[in-house]
Amino acid sequence: MRNGEYMDMKLLDEVKKMAALDQADKEFLKRMEKRMGHFLKEGIDLFFCFFFRL
């Protein structure tokens, strides 16, 4: 294997790692948006329950 081929393989490995991390970030953000949406909905419901009791 020539030095250039080795560098290409290393670069390809780095690109694959970055793509995997990007996918993991997207999945994490999707889960967080789902959780935050649930908490936001609960917070709004609690606010209106409290507001209309007064």
Backbone torsions as a table, in degrees:
resi	resn	phi	psi	omega
1	MET	NA	129.0	178.5
2	ARG	-79.1	164.4	-178.4
3	ASN	-61.5	-38.7	179.0
4	GLY	-63.8	-39.8	178.1
5	GLU	-65.8	-38.6	178.3
6	TYR	-62.5	-43.7	179.7
7	MET	-64.8	-38.3	177.6
8	ASP	-63.1	-40.9	179.0
9	MET	-65.3	-41.6	178.3
10	LYS	-64.0	-42.2	179.1
11	LEU	-63.3	-42.5	178.4
12	LEU	-62.3	-41.8	176.9
13	ASP	-61.1	-42.0	179.4
14	GLU	-64.9	-40.9	178.4
15	VAL	-63.4	-41.4	178.2
16	LYS	-63.1	-41.3	178.1
17	LYS	-63.3	-43.3	180.0
18	MET	-63.9	-39.5	178.9
19	ALA	-65.0	-40.5	178.7
20	ALA	-65.6	-41.8	177.8
21	LEU	-65.0	-39.5	178.6
22	ASP	-62.2	-42.6	178.7
23	GLN	-65.0	-41.4	178.2
24	ALA	-63.7	-39.9	177.3
25	ASP	-62.5	-42.2	179.7
26	LYS	-63.1	-42.9	179.5
27	GLU	-65.9	-39.7	178.2
28	PHE	-63.0	-45.8	179.7
29	LEU	-63.3	-37.1	178.9
30	LYS	-63.9	-43.3	178.3
31	ARG	-64.9	-41.4	-179.6
32	MET	-66.2	-39.8	177.5
33	GLU	-61.9	-39.4	179.4
34	LYS	-64.4	-45.7	179.4
35	ARG	-65.1	-45.0	-178.3
36	MET	-65.9	-35.7	176.4
37	GLY	-61.8	-40.9	178.3
38	HIS	-64.3	-46.4	-179.8
39	PHE	-66.4	-37.0	178.2
40	LEU	-64.3	-43.3	178.7
41	LYS	-62.5	-44.7	178.8
42	GLU	-62.3	-41.6	179.7
43	GLY	-63.4	-41.0	178.8
44	ILE	-66.5	-42.3	178.2
45	ASP	-61.1	-44.3	179.2
46	LEU	-64.7	-39.3	179.2
47	PHE	-60.7	-47.2	-177.8
48	PHE	-69.5	-35.0	175.9
49	CYS	-61.5	-44.7	179.3
50	PHE	-67.9	-43.2	-176.2
51	PHE	-63.4	-43.2	-176.3
52	PHE	-80.7	-12.0	175.2
53	ARG	-75.4	-27.2	-179.4
54	LEU	-76.0	NA	NA
